[in-house]
Each structure stands twice: as C-alpha cells, then as structure tokens.
Amino acid sequence: MQNEPVYSFEPASNETQKVQTALKHVQENTEEIPIVIGGREIWTEDIHYQVSVCSYSKHHKILAQ
C-alpha cells in the first residue's frame, strides 16, 4: 500500500488552481440530489435544502436541494 502524494498548494500551483476552480463551482451552483432507496433514485416535489454551514460563508447559500 502506498500513501497519497503530499501537495504543497503553493499560490500558483496546479493543485491550488484545481481547488479554487472546485470552490467556485460550489459557490455558483446548486446541486439537485434525489432520495436514493434500494439503489433507485426518487424525485419528489417535497424539496428540502442544504445550506452552507461554514462560519465564514453566507448561511443563506443553498448548496443542494
């Protein structure tokens, strides 16, 4: 078994750019997530929301529905 590589996340590194891109995607999009029971996706009109819980973030930002 081999450990995962350790990244430095220097300001201009490829790793930092990938993280920044992923964070921007989360901030700009709301994911629609179904209920999954027995491997079957179920979509209903009864929608609940998952909001951001980070103290430095906007608590009204809906991350998923």
N, CA, C and O of each residue as an XYZ file, in Angstrom:
260
protein
N       0.851     -1.173      0.000
C       0.000      0.000      0.000
C       0.899      1.239      0.000
O       1.929      1.270      0.673
N       0.497      2.253     -0.760
C       1.296      3.464     -0.867
C       0.457      4.668     -0.441
O      -0.723      4.758     -0.777
N       1.068      5.586      0.295
C       0.375      6.797      0.714
C       0.087      7.701     -0.478
O       0.774      7.649     -1.498
N      -0.927      8.516     -0.331
C      -1.230      9.504     -1.360
C      -0.134     10.559     -1.369
O       0.523     10.781     -0.351
N       0.070     11.215     -2.516
C       1.104     12.254     -2.562
C       0.732     13.445     -1.682
O      -0.447     13.725     -1.466
N       1.741     14.137     -1.183
C       1.546     15.334     -0.368
C       1.771     16.540     -1.282
O       2.821     16.656     -1.914
N       0.788     17.433     -1.351
C       0.882     18.610     -2.210
C       1.201     19.843     -1.375
O       0.807     19.932     -0.212
N       1.907     20.780     -1.963
C       2.313     21.989     -1.234
C       1.263     23.092     -1.297
O       1.201     23.935     -0.401
N       0.444     23.100     -2.333
C      -0.583     24.124     -2.536
C       0.010     25.531     -2.538
O      -0.546     26.456     -1.947
N       1.144     25.671     -3.212
C       1.737     26.997     -3.407
C       0.746     27.856     -4.177
O      -0.049     27.318     -4.947
N       0.765     29.178     -3.995
C      -0.230     30.060     -4.611
C      -0.451     29.865     -6.114
O      -1.593     29.948     -6.568
N       0.579     29.614     -6.886
C       0.419     29.490     -8.341
C       0.435     28.036     -8.814
O       0.552     27.787    -10.014
N       0.320     27.076     -7.899
C       0.433     25.669     -8.286
C      -0.835     25.152     -8.962
O      -1.915     25.726     -8.824
N      -0.672     24.062     -9.688
C      -1.797     23.407    -10.350
C      -2.810     22.911     -9.317
O      -4.017     22.986     -9.548
N      -2.326     22.406     -8.183
C      -3.226     21.907     -7.133
C      -4.106     23.033     -6.577
O      -5.305     22.851     -6.367
N      -3.495     24.190     -6.344
C      -4.254     25.336     -5.827
C      -5.301     25.779     -6.837
O      -6.428     26.100     -6.459
N      -4.947     25.801     -8.107
C      -5.898     26.190     -9.156
C      -7.085     25.237     -9.202
O      -8.224     25.676     -9.366
N      -6.834     23.942     -9.060
C      -7.929     22.955     -9.071
C      -8.870     23.159     -7.886
O     -10.087     23.050     -8.034
N      -8.313     23.454     -6.713
C      -9.143     23.695     -5.526
C      -9.970     24.970     -5.723
O     -11.161     24.982     -5.412
N      -9.362     26.026     -6.226
C     -10.074     27.285     -6.457
C     -11.210     27.096     -7.467
O     -12.294     27.652     -7.295
N     -10.963     26.321     -8.507
C     -11.998     26.041     -9.509
C     -13.150     25.265     -8.894
O     -14.313     25.566     -9.162
N     -12.842     24.270     -8.074
C     -13.885     23.473     -7.416
C     -14.701     24.333     -6.451
O     -15.925     24.213     -6.404
N     -14.037     25.198     -5.682
C     -14.756     26.080     -4.755
C     -15.669     27.047     -5.504
O     -16.789     27.311     -5.068
N     -15.201     27.565     -6.610
C     -16.026     28.482     -7.412
C     -17.275     27.761     -7.927
O     -18.366     28.330     -7.934
N     -17.107     26.505     -8.357
C     -18.247     25.721     -8.830
C     -19.287     25.545     -7.722
O     -20.484     25.705     -7.965
N     -18.841     25.218     -6.514
C     -19.756     25.025     -5.386
C     -20.476     26.330     -5.054
O     -21.670     26.319     -4.757
N     -19.765     27.443     -5.101
C     -20.353     28.737     -4.761
C     -21.372     29.195     -5.801
O     -22.327     29.891     -5.456
N     -21.190     28.823     -7.051
C     -22.039     29.324     -8.131
C     -23.164     28.383     -8.530
O     -24.004     28.760     -9.348
N     -23.213     27.178     -7.985
C     -24.195     26.188     -8.415
C     -24.912     25.559     -7.237
O     -24.367     25.460     -6.137
N     -26.137     25.139     -7.483
C     -26.910     24.367     -6.515
C     -27.123     22.987     -7.112
O     -27.669     22.862     -8.208
N     -26.703     21.961     -6.410
C     -26.836     20.589     -6.895
C     -28.209     20.039     -6.541
O     -28.693     20.242     -5.428
N     -28.832     19.349     -7.475
C     -30.090     18.658     -7.202
C     -29.755     17.208     -6.891
O     -29.112     16.520     -7.684
N     -30.202     16.753     -5.717
C     -29.864     15.413     -5.249
C     -31.153     14.661     -4.933
O     -31.959     15.142     -4.137
N     -31.368     13.492     -5.537
C     -32.592     12.732     -5.261
C     -32.463     11.925     -3.972
O     -31.380     11.784     -3.406
N     -33.596     11.406     -3.534
C     -33.597     10.403     -2.477
C     -33.214      9.096     -3.175
O     -33.691      8.825     -4.276
N     -32.369      8.292     -2.555
C     -31.998      7.000     -3.143
C     -32.385      5.913     -2.150
O     -31.870      5.858     -1.034
N     -33.305      5.047     -2.580
C     -33.761      3.935     -1.750
C     -33.600      2.658     -2.554
O     -34.148      2.537     -3.650
N     -32.861      1.717     -2.023
C     -32.632      0.457     -2.723
C     -31.958      0.655     -4.066
O     -32.200     -0.108     -5.001
N     -31.110      1.676     -4.170
C     -30.408      1.949     -5.419
C     -31.253      2.673     -6.454
O     -30.777      2.950     -7.554
N     -32.514      2.988     -6.116
C     -33.414      3.658     -7.056
C     -33.540      5.131     -6.688
O     -33.822      5.465     -5.537
N     -33.329      6.026     -7.678
C     -33.479      7.458     -7.441
C     -34.952      7.828     -7.401
O     -35.731      7.408     -8.256
N     -35.330      8.623     -6.395
C     -36.714      9.078     -6.253
C     -36.702     10.599     -6.191
O     -36.031     11.193     -5.347
N     -37.451     11.218     -7.092
C     -37.577     12.678     -7.146
C     -39.004     13.041     -6.732
O     -39.965     12.454     -7.227
N     -39.137     14.003     -5.830
C     -40.462     14.436     -5.391
C     -40.548     15.954     -5.458
O     -39.550     16.634     -5.696
N     -41.749     16.476     -5.244
C     -41.957     17.921     -5.181
C     -41.671     18.459     -3.774
O     -41.633     19.672     -3.567
N     -41.471     17.548     -2.804
C     -41.181     17.926     -1.415
C     -39.682     18.193     -1.293
O     -38.909     17.295     -0.960
N     -39.282     19.426     -1.564
C     -37.865     19.780     -1.640
C     -37.382     20.367     -0.322
O     -38.029     21.237      0.261
N     -36.236     19.876      0.137
C     -35.550     20.405      1.314
C     -34.195     20.917      0.853
O     -33.677     20.475     -0.173
N     -33.628     21.834      1.596
C     -32.389     22.467      1.172
C     -31.264     22.224      2.163
O     -31.483     22.160      3.373
N     -30.058     22.090      1.632
C     -28.851     22.036      2.449
C     -28.135     23.364      2.245
O     -27.728     23.686      1.129
N     -27.983     24.126      3.306
C     -27.324     25.421      3.197
C     -25.903     25.326      3.723
O     -25.536     24.369      4.404
N     -25.121     26.323      3.399
C     -23.737     26.374      3.848
C     -23.705     26.537      5.354
O     -24.456     27.339      5.908
N     -22.843     25.784      6.022
C     -22.731     25.865      7.479
C     -21.410     26.475      7.934
O     -21.155     26.564      9.135
N     -20.582     26.887      7.010
C     -19.289     27.481      7.373
C     -19.502     28.854      7.993
O     -20.303     29.644      7.494
N     -18.796     29.139      9.071
C     -18.969     30.404      9.769
C     -18.524     31.584      8.925
O     -19.016     32.695      9.124
N     -17.616     31.379      7.995
C     -17.133     32.474      7.157
C     -17.939     32.601      5.872
O     -17.659     33.465      5.041
N     -18.920     31.759      5.711
C     -19.690     31.728      4.474
C     -21.069     32.332      4.679
O     -21.476     32.629      5.802
N     -21.765     32.506      3.591
C     -23.145     33.008      3.650
C     -24.065     31.850      4.009
O     -24.162     30.872      3.268
N     -24.732     31.962      5.137
C     -25.598     30.879      5.603
C     -26.839     30.699      4.731
O     -27.493     29.659      4.806
N     -27.168     31.672      3.922
C     -28.340     31.535      3.068
C     -28.003     30.881      1.729
O     -28.906     30.634      0.930
N     -26.736     30.596      1.467
C     -26.335     29.962      0.218
C     -26.801     28.520      0.217
O     -26.398     27.730      1.070
N     -27.654     28.175     -0.746
C     -28.170     26.816     -0.876
C     -27.165     25.998     -1.688
O     -26.862     26.329     -2.834
N     -26.654     24.927     -1.079
C     -25.684     24.066     -1.744
C     -26.335     22.928     -2.506
O     -25.851     22.525     -3.564
N     -27.439     22.405     -1.968
C     -28.107     21.276     -2.596
C     -29.589     21.336     -2.287
O     -30.015     21.904     -1.281
N     -30.381     20.723     -3.196
C     -31.820     20.642     -2.972
C     -32.313     19.296     -3.410
O     -33.507     19.014     -3.309
